[in-house]
Amino acid sequence: MMDSLRHLKDEDVLVLLNDLLEQYGYDFTDYSFASVKRRLQRVYSADRFPSFAEFRYRVKSDPEYLIYLMEQITVNVTEMFRDPHFFEILRKQVLPVLATYPLIRIWHAGCSTGEEVYSMAILLDELNLLHKSVIYATDINESVLEKARKGIFPLQHMQQYSQNYLASGGQQEFSAYYAANYEYAKFTDRLREKIIFAAHNLVTDHSFNEFQLIICRNVLIYFNKELQDKVLHLFSDSLEQLGFMALGAKETLRFTTVAPLFKPFANKEKIWRKIST
């Protein structure tokens, strides 16, 4: 009887997704319904709720549980030098422009567990720019930020990360950037010293600096159009004139209210440059 009670119906999932959209602004309509249902079902069963009503009440009334649930739904899929050509464009076309600045300020919004942040630090290091750079890495989820701060990742992932690094134009031995210890790889303190990790909610928090590069990949797809516009205006307000903004593969500025403020820089890699205020 308990097993059947812990089985989510399609209509339950739709109700919960509607709650997440209406109450918190998280929009999962572009995601595979089967995939989202499977992830919700896993949480629902693991936490042994006696009924869907109690599960729904917990999500709507407990902010900490919401953060946990969002982490489970989004799965924080990331890796170092993910989409190597994107990082190659940063290496060859974007960062050489930023090299002309006396101080380079970069914002990684929605940084998750930090793999792409450390990738950026490595790029800056290889271009001899790390010493005059500051990377602000933010996320709404404190638990993933804590993982990111440590700079420790499973050693089993290093082979794939090394391949990504080389495909992005890396010239060094990737293993020089970390120390292997049993089943984990710890990245050098020299990289971490230039990264500031902090909690930031893109929906409710304001701009906190002026940047030359903002990277926010595969985060806006969680928001409805209204919230996407709000966040994009936040990015625009946080970006210097002629600064760069990079989004995820399924994200775009087309049909947004900030589109006139930007021009495409690298279409395929979803990189724009700010041309107006």
Secondary structure, 3 states (H helix, E strand, C coil): CHHHHCCCCHHHHHHHHHHHHHHHCECCCCCCHHHHHHHHHHHHHHCCCCCHHHHHHHHHHCHHHHHHHHHHHHCCCCCCCCCHHHHHHHHHHHHHHHCCCCCEEEEEECCCCCHHHHHHHHHHHHCCCHHHEEEEEEECCHHHHHHHHHCEEEHHHHHHHHHHHHHCCCCCCHHHHEEEECCEEEECHHHHCCEEEEECCCCCCCCCCCEEEEEECCCHHHECHHHHHHHHHHHHHCEEEEEEEEECCCCCCCCCCCHHHEEEEECCCCEEEECCC
